[in-house]
Amino acid sequence: MSTASHIPDIPEAARLVGVYNANGGVLGEMSYVIGKLRGTAHCSLCDISHGRSVRERKDWTNALDQLPLPLETVHLNEMDPATARAAGGNSPVVVYLGGDRDRILLTPADLDSCAGRVDRFLELMTDRLAGIR
């Protein structure tokens, strides 16, 4: 995987965090699955990273290796303070954490537009990261 040092103007400690629209843990996961089945819960980032499986898709993990910064995924109840501030109560989102430039890179609408497609996610991420430089 590339590092931030290969991207001009991006701090070495910069990182990406994808925030799922679900809580983690056994109860959180069960609640999401039940909500999804009932049509009351939706997480487009989950659709991209997991599809219909409980495991991450192989094309998702391959796509992460193509990003110039590491991307960590967390559930709503697992966000650190910097991620929570950058997300601003929105989910699912992908946030960029790079010091004074913390911000949302992909909004819920952006992630919805991917329609579960990893290739579209990678295109959007590449485009948004280019805008940081």
MODELLER restraints for C-alpha pairs under 7 A, 6 or more apart:
rsr = mdl.restraints
at = mdl.atoms
rsr.add(forms.Gaussian(group=physical.xy_distance, feature=features.Distance(at['CA:1:A'], at['CA:65:A']), mean=5.34, stdev=0.5))
rsr.add(forms.Gaussian(group=physical.xy_distance, feature=features.Distance(at['CA:1:A'], at['CA:66:A']), mean=6.71, stdev=0.5))
rsr.add(forms.Gaussian(group=physical.xy_distance, feature=features.Distance(at['CA:1:A'], at['CA:68:A']), mean=6.80, stdev=0.5))
rsr.add(forms.Gaussian(group=physical.xy_distance, feature=features.Distance(at['CA:2:A'], at['CA:68:A']), mean=4.89, stdev=0.5))
rsr.add(forms.Gaussian(group=physical.xy_distance, feature=features.Distance(at['CA:2:A'], at['CA:69:A']), mean=6.55, stdev=0.5))
rsr.add(forms.Gaussian(group=physical.xy_distance, feature=features.Distance(at['CA:3:A'], at['CA:68:A']), mean=5.78, stdev=0.5))
rsr.add(forms.Gaussian(group=physical.xy_distance, feature=features.Distance(at['CA:3:A'], at['CA:69:A']), mean=5.68, stdev=0.5))
rsr.add(forms.Gaussian(group=physical.xy_distance, feature=features.Distance(at['CA:4:A'], at['CA:10:A']), mean=5.92, stdev=0.5))
rsr.add(forms.Gaussian(group=physical.xy_distance, feature=features.Distance(at['CA:4:A'], at['CA:11:A']), mean=6.39, stdev=0.5))
rsr.add(forms.Gaussian(group=physical.xy_distance, feature=features.Distance(at['CA:4:A'], at['CA:12:A']), mean=5.03, stdev=0.5))
rsr.add(forms.Gaussian(group=physical.xy_distance, feature=features.Distance(at['CA:4:A'], at['CA:14:A']), mean=6.76, stdev=0.5))
rsr.add(forms.Gaussian(group=physical.xy_distance, feature=features.Distance(at['CA:4:A'], at['CA:68:A']), mean=6.47, stdev=0.5))
rsr.add(forms.Gaussian(group=physical.xy_distance, feature=features.Distance(at['CA:4:A'], at['CA:69:A']), mean=5.91, stdev=0.5))
rsr.add(forms.Gaussian(group=physical.xy_distance, feature=features.Distance(at['CA:5:A'], at['CA:12:A']), mean=5.64, stdev=0.5))
rsr.add(forms.Gaussian(group=physical.xy_distance, feature=features.Distance(at['CA:8:A'], at['CA:133:A']), mean=6.04, stdev=0.5))
rsr.add(forms.Gaussian(group=physical.xy_distance, feature=features.Distance(at['CA:9:A'], at['CA:133:A']), mean=5.62, stdev=0.5))
rsr.add(forms.Gaussian(group=physical.xy_distance, feature=features.Distance(at['CA:10:A'], at['CA:133:A']), mean=6.68, stdev=0.5))
rsr.add(forms.Gaussian(group=physical.xy_distance, feature=features.Distance(at['CA:11:A'], at['CA:98:A']), mean=6.16, stdev=0.5))
rsr.add(forms.Gaussian(group=physical.xy_distance, feature=features.Distance(at['CA:13:A'], at['CA:98:A']), mean=6.84, stdev=0.5))
rsr.add(forms.Gaussian(group=physical.xy_distance, feature=features.Distance(at['CA:14:A'], at['CA:97:A']), mean=5.52, stdev=0.5))
rsr.add(forms.Gaussian(group=physical.xy_distance, feature=features.Distance(at['CA:14:A'], at['CA:98:A']), mean=4.32, stdev=0.5))
rsr.add(forms.Gaussian(group=physical.xy_distance, feature=features.Distance(at['CA:15:A'], at['CA:69:A']), mean=5.90, stdev=0.5))
rsr.add(forms.Gaussian(group=physical.xy_distance, feature=features.Distance(at['CA:15:A'], at['CA:70:A']), mean=5.83, stdev=0.5))
rsr.add(forms.Gaussian(group=physical.xy_distance, feature=features.Distance(at['CA:15:A'], at['CA:71:A']), mean=6.47, stdev=0.5))
rsr.add(forms.Gaussian(group=physical.xy_distance, feature=features.Distance(at['CA:15:A'], at['CA:96:A']), mean=6.05, stdev=0.5))
rsr.add(forms.Gaussian(group=physical.xy_distance, feature=features.Distance(at['CA:15:A'], at['CA:97:A']), mean=5.30, stdev=0.5))
rsr.add(forms.Gaussian(group=physical.xy_distance, feature=features.Distance(at['CA:15:A'], at['CA:98:A']), mean=6.59, stdev=0.5))
rsr.add(forms.Gaussian(group=physical.xy_distance, feature=features.Distance(at['CA:16:A'], at['CA:69:A']), mean=6.67, stdev=0.5))
rsr.add(forms.Gaussian(group=physical.xy_distance, feature=features.Distance(at['CA:16:A'], at['CA:70:A']), mean=6.11, stdev=0.5))
rsr.add(forms.Gaussian(group=physical.xy_distance, feature=features.Distance(at['CA:16:A'], at['CA:71:A']), mean=4.54, stdev=0.5))
rsr.add(forms.Gaussian(group=physical.xy_distance, feature=features.Distance(at['CA:16:A'], at['CA:72:A']), mean=6.33, stdev=0.5))
rsr.add(forms.Gaussian(group=physical.xy_distance, feature=features.Distance(at['CA:16:A'], at['CA:94:A']), mean=6.77, stdev=0.5))
rsr.add(forms.Gaussian(group=physical.xy_distance, feature=features.Distance(at['CA:16:A'], at['CA:95:A']), mean=5.66, stdev=0.5))
rsr.add(forms.Gaussian(group=physical.xy_distance, feature=features.Distance(at['CA:16:A'], at['CA:96:A']), mean=4.76, stdev=0.5))
rsr.add(forms.Gaussian(group=physical.xy_distance, feature=features.Distance(at['CA:16:A'], at['CA:97:A']), mean=6.11, stdev=0.5))
rsr.add(forms.Gaussian(group=physical.xy_distance, feature=features.Distance(at['CA:17:A'], at['CA:71:A']), mean=5.37, stdev=0.5))
rsr.add(forms.Gaussian(group=physical.xy_distance, feature=features.Distance(at['CA:17:A'], at['CA:72:A']), mean=4.83, stdev=0.5))
rsr.add(forms.Gaussian(group=physical.xy_distance, feature=features.Distance(at['CA:17:A'], at['CA:73:A']), mean=5.54, stdev=0.5))
rsr.add(forms.Gaussian(group=physical.xy_distance, feature=features.Distance(at['CA:17:A'], at['CA:94:A']), mean=5.52, stdev=0.5))
rsr.add(forms.Gaussian(group=physical.xy_distance, feature=features.Distance(at['CA:17:A'], at['CA:95:A']), mean=5.28, stdev=0.5))
rsr.add(forms.Gaussian(group=physical.xy_distance, feature=features.Distance(at['CA:17:A'], at['CA:96:A']), mean=6.68, stdev=0.5))
rsr.add(forms.Gaussian(group=physical.xy_distance, feature=features.Distance(at['CA:18:A'], at['CA:71:A']), mean=6.82, stdev=0.5))
rsr.add(forms.Gaussian(group=physical.xy_distance, feature=features.Distance(at['CA:18:A'], at['CA:72:A']), mean=6.10, stdev=0.5))
rsr.add(forms.Gaussian(group=physical.xy_distance, feature=features.Distance(at['CA:18:A'], at['CA:73:A']), mean=4.46, stdev=0.5))
rsr.add(forms.Gaussian(group=physical.xy_distance, feature=features.Distance(at['CA:18:A'], at['CA:74:A']), mean=6.26, stdev=0.5))
rsr.add(forms.Gaussian(group=physical.xy_distance, feature=features.Distance(at['CA:18:A'], at['CA:93:A']), mean=5.81, stdev=0.5))
rsr.add(forms.Gaussian(group=physical.xy_distance, feature=features.Distance(at['CA:18:A'], at['CA:94:A']), mean=4.18, stdev=0.5))
rsr.add(forms.Gaussian(group=physical.xy_distance, feature=features.Distance(at['CA:18:A'], at['CA:95:A']), mean=6.38, stdev=0.5))
rsr.add(forms.Gaussian(group=physical.xy_distance, feature=features.Distance(at['CA:19:A'], at['CA:73:A']), mean=5.81, stdev=0.5))
rsr.add(forms.Gaussian(group=physical.xy_distance, feature=features.Distance(at['CA:19:A'], at['CA:74:A']), mean=5.11, stdev=0.5))
rsr.add(forms.Gaussian(group=physical.xy_distance, feature=features.Distance(at['CA:19:A'], at['CA:75:A']), mean=5.67, stdev=0.5))
rsr.add(forms.Gaussian(group=physical.xy_distance, feature=features.Distance(at['CA:19:A'], at['CA:76:A']), mean=6.50, stdev=0.5))
rsr.add(forms.Gaussian(group=physical.xy_distance, feature=features.Distance(at['CA:19:A'], at['CA:91:A']), mean=6.22, stdev=0.5))
rsr.add(forms.Gaussian(group=physical.xy_distance, feature=features.Distance(at['CA:19:A'], at['CA:92:A']), mean=5.28, stdev=0.5))
rsr.add(forms.Gaussian(group=physical.xy_distance, feature=features.Distance(at['CA:19:A'], at['CA:93:A']), mean=5.34, stdev=0.5))
rsr.add(forms.Gaussian(group=physical.xy_distance, feature=features.Distance(at['CA:19:A'], at['CA:94:A']), mean=6.13, stdev=0.5))
rsr.add(forms.Gaussian(group=physical.xy_distance, feature=features.Distance(at['CA:20:A'], at['CA:43:A']), mean=6.43, stdev=0.5))
rsr.add(forms.Gaussian(group=physical.xy_distance, feature=features.Distance(at['CA:20:A'], at['CA:45:A']), mean=6.02, stdev=0.5))
rsr.add(forms.Gaussian(group=physical.xy_distance, feature=features.Distance(at['CA:20:A'], at['CA:46:A']), mean=6.46, stdev=0.5))
rsr.add(forms.Gaussian(group=physical.xy_distance, feature=features.Distance(at['CA:20:A'], at['CA:74:A']), mean=6.20, stdev=0.5))
rsr.add(forms.Gaussian(group=physical.xy_distance, feature=features.Distance(at['CA:20:A'], at['CA:75:A']), mean=4.97, stdev=0.5))
rsr.add(forms.Gaussian(group=physical.xy_distance, feature=features.Distance(at['CA:20:A'], at['CA:76:A']), mean=6.40, stdev=0.5))
rsr.add(forms.Gaussian(group=physical.xy_distance, feature=features.Distance(at['CA:20:A'], at['CA:91:A']), mean=6.36, stdev=0.5))
rsr.add(forms.Gaussian(group=physical.xy_distance, feature=features.Distance(at['CA:20:A'], at['CA:92:A']), mean=4.87, stdev=0.5))
rsr.add(forms.Gaussian(group=physical.xy_distance, feature=features.Distance(at['CA:21:A'], at['CA:43:A']), mean=5.16, stdev=0.5))
rsr.add(forms.Gaussian(group=physical.xy_distance, feature=features.Distance(at['CA:21:A'], at['CA:75:A']), mean=6.81, stdev=0.5))
rsr.add(forms.Gaussian(group=physical.xy_distance, feature=features.Distance(at['CA:21:A'], at['CA:76:A']), mean=6.43, stdev=0.5))
rsr.add(forms.Gaussian(group=physical.xy_distance, feature=features.Distance(at['CA:21:A'], at['CA:91:A']), mean=5.10, stdev=0.5))
rsr.add(forms.Gaussian(group=physical.xy_distance, feature=features.Distance(at['CA:21:A'], at['CA:92:A']), mean=4.76, stdev=0.5))
rsr.add(forms.Gaussian(group=physical.xy_distance, feature=features.Distance(at['CA:22:A'], at['CA:28:A']), mean=6.55, stdev=0.5))
rsr.add(forms.Gaussian(group=physical.xy_distance, feature=features.Distance(at['CA:22:A'], at['CA:32:A']), mean=6.17, stdev=0.5))
rsr.add(forms.Gaussian(group=physical.xy_distance, feature=features.Distance(at['CA:22:A'], at['CA:75:A']), mean=5.67, stdev=0.5))
rsr.add(forms.Gaussian(group=physical.xy_distance, feature=features.Distance(at['CA:22:A'], at['CA:76:A']), mean=5.80, stdev=0.5))
rsr.add(forms.Gaussian(group=physical.xy_distance, feature=features.Distance(at['CA:23:A'], at['CA:29:A']), mean=6.59, stdev=0.5))
rsr.add(forms.Gaussian(group=physical.xy_distance, feature=features.Distance(at['CA:23:A'], at['CA:75:A']), mean=5.01, stdev=0.5))
rsr.add(forms.Gaussian(group=physical.xy_distance, feature=features.Distance(at['CA:23:A'], at['CA:76:A']), mean=5.02, stdev=0.5))
rsr.add(forms.Gaussian(group=physical.xy_distance, feature=features.Distance(at['CA:23:A'], at['CA:77:A']), mean=5.36, stdev=0.5))
rsr.add(forms.Gaussian(group=physical.xy_distance, feature=features.Distance(at['CA:24:A'], at['CA:75:A']), mean=5.16, stdev=0.5))
rsr.add(forms.Gaussian(group=physical.xy_distance, feature=features.Distance(at['CA:24:A'], at['CA:77:A']), mean=6.40, stdev=0.5))
rsr.add(forms.Gaussian(group=physical.xy_distance, feature=features.Distance(at['CA:32:A'], at['CA:41:A']), mean=6.20, stdev=0.5))
rsr.add(forms.Gaussian(group=physical.xy_distance, feature=features.Distance(at['CA:35:A'], at['CA:41:A']), mean=4.56, stdev=0.5))
rsr.add(forms.Gaussian(group=physical.xy_distance, feature=features.Distance(at['CA:36:A'], at['CA:42:A']), mean=6.09, stdev=0.5))
rsr.add(forms.Gaussian(group=physical.xy_distance, feature=features.Distance(at['CA:43:A'], at['CA:92:A']), mean=6.26, stdev=0.5))
rsr.add(forms.Gaussian(group=physical.xy_distance, feature=features.Distance(at['CA:44:A'], at['CA:92:A']), mean=6.88, stdev=0.5))
rsr.add(forms.Gaussian(group=physical.xy_distance, feature=features.Distance(at['CA:44:A'], at['CA:111:A']), mean=5.69, stdev=0.5))
rsr.add(forms.Gaussian(group=physical.xy_distance, feature=features.Distance(at['CA:44:A'], at['CA:112:A']), mean=5.39, stdev=0.5))
rsr.add(forms.Gaussian(group=physical.xy_distance, feature=features.Distance(at['CA:44:A'], at['CA:116:A']), mean=6.63, stdev=0.5))
rsr.add(forms.Gaussian(group=physical.xy_distance, feature=features.Distance(at['CA:45:A'], at['CA:92:A']), mean=6.13, stdev=0.5))
rsr.add(forms.Gaussian(group=physical.xy_distance, feature=features.Distance(at['CA:45:A'], at['CA:111:A']), mean=6.24, stdev=0.5))
rsr.add(forms.Gaussian(group=physical.xy_distance, feature=features.Distance(at['CA:47:A'], at['CA:116:A']), mean=4.87, stdev=0.5))
rsr.add(forms.Gaussian(group=physical.xy_distance, feature=features.Distance(at['CA:48:A'], at['CA:116:A']), mean=4.16, stdev=0.5))
rsr.add(forms.Gaussian(group=physical.xy_distance, feature=features.Distance(at['CA:48:A'], at['CA:117:A']), mean=5.76, stdev=0.5))
rsr.add(forms.Gaussian(group=physical.xy_distance, feature=features.Distance(at['CA:48:A'], at['CA:118:A']), mean=5.67, stdev=0.5))
rsr.add(forms.Gaussian(group=physical.xy_distance, feature=features.Distance(at['CA:49:A'], at['CA:56:A']), mean=5.54, stdev=0.5))
rsr.add(forms.Gaussian(group=physical.xy_distance, feature=features.Distance(at['CA:49:A'], at['CA:57:A']), mean=5.90, stdev=0.5))
rsr.add(forms.Gaussian(group=physical.xy_distance, feature=features.Distance(at['CA:49:A'], at['CA:60:A']), mean=5.48, stdev=0.5))
rsr.add(forms.Gaussian(group=physical.xy_distance, feature=features.Distance(at['CA:50:A'], at['CA:56:A']), mean=4.51, stdev=0.5))
rsr.add(forms.Gaussian(group=physical.xy_distance, feature=features.Distance(at['CA:50:A'], at['CA:57:A']), mean=5.20, stdev=0.5))
rsr.add(forms.Gaussian(group=physical.xy_distance, feature=features.Distance(at['CA:51:A'], at['CA:57:A']), mean=6.95, stdev=0.5))
rsr.add(forms.Gaussian(group=physical.xy_distance, feature=features.Distance(at['CA:51:A'], at['CA:116:A']), mean=6.73, stdev=0.5))
rsr.add(forms.Gaussian(group=physical.xy_distance, feature=features.Distance(at['CA:59:A'], at['CA:118:A']), mean=6.81, stdev=0.5))
rsr.add(forms.Gaussian(group=physical.xy_distance, feature=features.Distance(at['CA:60:A'], at['CA:118:A']), mean=6.01, stdev=0.5))
rsr.add(forms.Gaussian(group=physical.xy_distance, feature=features.Distance(at['CA:63:A'], at['CA:122:A']), mean=6.58, stdev=0.5))
rsr.add(forms.Gaussian(group=physical.xy_distance, feature=features.Distance(at['CA:64:A'], at['CA:71:A']), mean=6.75, stdev=0.5))
rsr.add(forms.Gaussian(group=physical.xy_distance, feature=features.Distance(at['CA:86:A'], at['CA:95:A']), mean=6.40, stdev=0.5))
rsr.add(forms.Gaussian(group=physical.xy_distance, feature=features.Distance(at['CA:86:A'], at['CA:102:A']), mean=5.79, stdev=0.5))
rsr.add(forms.Gaussian(group=physical.xy_distance, feature=features.Distance(at['CA:86:A'], at['CA:103:A']), mean=5.03, stdev=0.5))
rsr.add(forms.Gaussian(group=physical.xy_distance, feature=features.Distance(at['CA:86:A'], at['CA:104:A']), mean=6.23, stdev=0.5))
rsr.add(forms.Gaussian(group=physical.xy_distance, feature=features.Distance(at['CA:87:A'], at['CA:93:A']), mean=6.85, stdev=0.5))
rsr.add(forms.Gaussian(group=physical.xy_distance, feature=features.Distance(at['CA:87:A'], at['CA:95:A']), mean=6.46, stdev=0.5))
rsr.add(forms.Gaussian(group=physical.xy_distance, feature=features.Distance(at['CA:87:A'], at['CA:104:A']), mean=6.10, stdev=0.5))
rsr.add(forms.Gaussian(group=physical.xy_distance, feature=features.Distance(at['CA:91:A'], at['CA:108:A']), mean=6.14, stdev=0.5))
rsr.add(forms.Gaussian(group=physical.xy_distance, feature=features.Distance(at['CA:92:A'], at['CA:108:A']), mean=5.32, stdev=0.5))
rsr.add(forms.Gaussian(group=physical.xy_distance, feature=features.Distance(at['CA:93:A'], at['CA:104:A']), mean=6.75, stdev=0.5))
rsr.add(forms.Gaussian(group=physical.xy_distance, feature=features.Distance(at['CA:93:A'], at['CA:106:A']), mean=5.48, stdev=0.5))
rsr.add(forms.Gaussian(group=physical.xy_distance, feature=features.Distance(at['CA:93:A'], at['CA:107:A']), mean=5.06, stdev=0.5))
rsr.add(forms.Gaussian(group=physical.xy_distance, feature=features.Distance(at['CA:93:A'], at['CA:108:A']), mean=5.61, stdev=0.5))
rsr.add(forms.Gaussian(group=physical.xy_distance, feature=features.Distance(at['CA:94:A'], at['CA:104:A']), mean=5.99, stdev=0.5))
rsr.add(forms.Gaussian(group=physical.xy_distance, feature=features.Distance(at['CA:94:A'], at['CA:105:A']), mean=5.58, stdev=0.5))
rsr.add(forms.Gaussian(group=physical.xy_distance, feature=features.Distance(at['CA:94:A'], at['CA:106:A']), mean=5.01, stdev=0.5))
rsr.add(forms.Gaussian(group=physical.xy_distance, feature=features.Distance(at['CA:94:A'], at['CA:107:A']), mean=6.97, stdev=0.5))
rsr.add(forms.Gaussian(group=physical.xy_distance, feature=features.Distance(at['CA:95:A'], at['CA:103:A']), mean=5.59, stdev=0.5))
rsr.add(forms.Gaussian(group=physical.xy_distance, feature=features.Distance(at['CA:95:A'], at['CA:104:A']), mean=4.26, stdev=0.5))
rsr.add(forms.Gaussian(group=physical.xy_distance, feature=features.Distance(at['CA:95:A'], at['CA:105:A']), mean=5.21, stdev=0.5))
rsr.add(forms.Gaussian(group=physical.xy_distance, feature=features.Distance(at['CA:95:A'], at['CA:106:A']), mean=6.93, stdev=0.5))
rsr.add(forms.Gaussian(group=physical.xy_distance, feature=features.Distance(at['CA:96:A'], at['CA:102:A']), mean=5.41, stdev=0.5))
rsr.add(forms.Gaussian(group=physical.xy_distance, feature=features.Distance(at['CA:96:A'], at['CA:103:A']), mean=5.40, stdev=0.5))
rsr.add(forms.Gaussian(group=physical.xy_distance, feature=features.Distance(at['CA:96:A'], at['CA:104:A']), mean=6.16, stdev=0.5))
rsr.add(forms.Gaussian(group=physical.xy_distance, feature=features.Distance(at['CA:96:A'], at['CA:105:A']), mean=6.13, stdev=0.5))
rsr.add(forms.Gaussian(group=physical.xy_distance, feature=features.Distance(at['CA:97:A'], at['CA:103:A']), mean=6.77, stdev=0.5))
rsr.add(forms.Gaussian(group=physical.xy_distance, feature=features.Distance(at['CA:105:A'], at['CA:128:A']), mean=6.20, stdev=0.5))
rsr.add(forms.Gaussian(group=physical.xy_distance, feature=features.Distance(at['CA:114:A'], at['CA:120:A']), mean=5.34, stdev=0.5))
rsr.add(forms.Gaussian(group=physical.xy_distance, feature=features.Distance(at['CA:114:A'], at['CA:121:A']), mean=5.82, stdev=0.5))
